[in-house]
Amino acid sequence: MKNIKNSNKITEIACPQCHKKVPWIDDSVYRPFCSKRCQMIDFGDWAMEKNTIPVEDPTDDWDNFEE
């Protein structure tokens, strides 16, 4: 029988805004951000359309359009 040690190491990630280490646990209220401030800065960037999700432009294929 092998002796297996239980690893309770907490995963840490970098805050997307300031890159500070943030523990990935349920008690981290603003995860993946380190604070409300970083969360709101990111939200503001999305609201001001500084961040976008790239999409392909639809083709202008009106010849095959049916109503």
Legacy VTK file of the C-alpha trace (Angstrom):
# vtk DataFile Version 3.0
C-alpha trace
ASCII
DATASET POLYDATA
POINTS 67 float
0.000 0.000 0.000
1.421 3.369 -1.042
1.590 6.289 1.313
-0.119 9.153 -0.581
0.195 12.669 0.763
-2.874 14.867 0.461
-1.884 18.037 -1.372
-3.874 21.057 -0.172
-2.032 23.524 -2.364
-4.241 26.459 -3.371
-4.130 27.433 -7.024
-3.217 31.051 -7.644
-3.855 32.995 -10.822
-2.782 36.441 -11.977
-5.387 39.208 -11.823
-6.219 40.025 -15.477
-5.924 43.745 -14.712
-2.928 44.260 -12.406
-1.365 40.756 -12.483
-1.349 40.408 -8.667
-1.615 36.766 -7.513
-5.185 35.782 -6.531
-6.092 32.525 -4.761
-8.697 30.555 -6.759
-11.043 29.743 -3.873
-14.735 30.294 -3.193
-13.911 33.049 -0.690
-12.261 35.159 -3.430
-15.257 37.391 -4.052
-13.864 39.195 -7.109
-12.072 36.284 -8.781
-10.447 36.272 -11.226
-9.759 39.865 -10.148
-7.913 40.791 -6.964
-10.289 43.600 -5.993
-13.475 45.482 -6.822
-11.295 48.216 -8.359
-9.704 45.849 -10.907
-13.101 44.303 -11.642
-14.639 47.729 -12.334
-11.721 48.823 -14.531
-12.256 45.716 -16.654
-16.019 46.297 -16.748
-15.416 49.886 -17.866
-13.136 48.698 -20.666
-15.909 46.418 -21.951
-18.531 49.180 -21.590
-16.341 51.641 -23.524
-15.736 48.908 -26.155
-11.979 48.852 -25.536
-12.366 45.076 -25.214
-14.239 43.161 -27.872
-14.786 39.591 -28.947
-13.658 39.174 -32.559
-16.335 38.010 -34.971
-16.399 37.428 -38.687
-18.367 39.931 -40.723
-21.392 38.363 -42.385
-21.078 37.969 -46.111
-23.005 40.339 -48.331
-24.723 37.516 -50.186
-28.005 39.248 -50.947
-28.459 37.279 -54.196
-29.471 34.195 -52.194
-31.646 36.078 -49.680
-35.206 34.783 -49.274
-37.985 36.412 -47.288
LINES 1 68
67 0 1 2 3 4 5 6 7 8 9 10 11 12 13 14 15 16 17 18 19 20 21 22 23 24 25 26 27 28 29 30 31 32 33 34 35 36 37 38 39 40 41 42 43 44 45 46 47 48 49 50 51 52 53 54 55 56 57 58 59 60 61 62 63 64 65 66
